[in-house]
Amino acid sequence: MQGSAKEGLIRGVQEKLDEERSIGIENATLALIEGGVKEQKIVDLLTKYWNLRPSEAKWYYEEMKNK
């Protein structure tokens, strides 16, 4: 496989993996919100289990609570 074609394939796969991960985080966040879990606990859990920075976890929480 040519270098640029291989790089393009790898980039496409990585983008799909990132998208699937984001969907998983969104679904987990929505489930916790619907389950009545408090905001700080959700942020803590997202940080722990999804290896997010607290600011990223807070962003997901804010985005999902408005859905």
C-alpha positions as CSV (number, residue, x, y, z in Angstrom):
1,M,0.0,0.0,0.0
2,Q,1.3,3.4,-0.9
3,G,2.4,5.7,2.0
4,S,-0.3,8.4,1.5
5,A,-3.0,5.8,0.9
6,K,-2.1,4.0,4.1
7,E,-2.0,7.3,6.0
8,G,-5.4,8.2,4.7
9,L,-6.8,4.8,5.7
10,I,-5.3,5.1,9.2
11,R,-6.7,8.6,9.6
12,G,-10.2,7.4,8.5
13,V,-10.2,4.6,11.0
14,Q,-9.0,6.9,13.8
15,E,-11.8,9.3,13.0
16,K,-14.4,6.5,13.2
17,L,-12.9,5.3,16.5
18,D,-13.0,8.8,17.9
19,E,-16.7,9.2,16.8
20,E,-17.7,5.9,18.3
21,R,-15.9,6.8,21.6
22,S,-17.8,10.1,21.7
23,I,-21.1,8.4,21.1
24,G,-20.3,6.0,24.0
25,I,-19.5,8.9,26.3
26,E,-22.7,10.7,25.3
27,N,-24.8,7.6,25.9
28,A,-23.2,7.0,29.3
29,T,-23.7,10.6,30.3
30,L,-27.4,10.6,29.3
31,A,-28.0,7.4,31.2
32,L,-26.4,8.9,34.3
33,I,-28.5,12.1,34.0
34,E,-31.7,10.1,33.4
35,G,-30.8,8.0,36.5
36,G,-30.7,11.0,38.6
37,V,-27.0,11.1,39.3
38,K,-25.7,14.4,40.5
39,E,-23.6,16.5,38.2
40,Q,-20.3,16.3,40.2
41,K,-20.6,12.5,40.4
42,I,-21.2,12.2,36.7
43,V,-18.1,14.4,36.0
44,D,-16.1,12.2,38.4
45,L,-17.3,9.0,36.8
46,L,-16.6,10.2,33.2
47,T,-13.1,11.3,34.3
48,K,-12.4,8.0,35.9
49,Y,-13.9,5.5,33.4
50,W,-13.5,7.4,30.2
51,N,-10.1,9.0,31.0
52,L,-11.4,12.5,30.4
53,R,-10.1,15.7,31.8
54,P,-12.6,17.2,34.2
55,S,-13.2,20.1,31.8
56,E,-14.0,17.5,29.0
57,A,-16.4,15.6,31.3
58,K,-18.1,18.8,32.3
59,W,-18.5,19.7,28.6
60,Y,-20.2,16.4,27.9
61,Y,-22.4,16.8,30.9
62,E,-23.5,20.3,29.8
63,E,-24.1,19.1,26.2
64,M,-26.2,16.1,27.3
65,K,-28.3,17.8,29.9
66,N,-29.8,20.0,27.2
67,K,-30.9,17.1,25.0
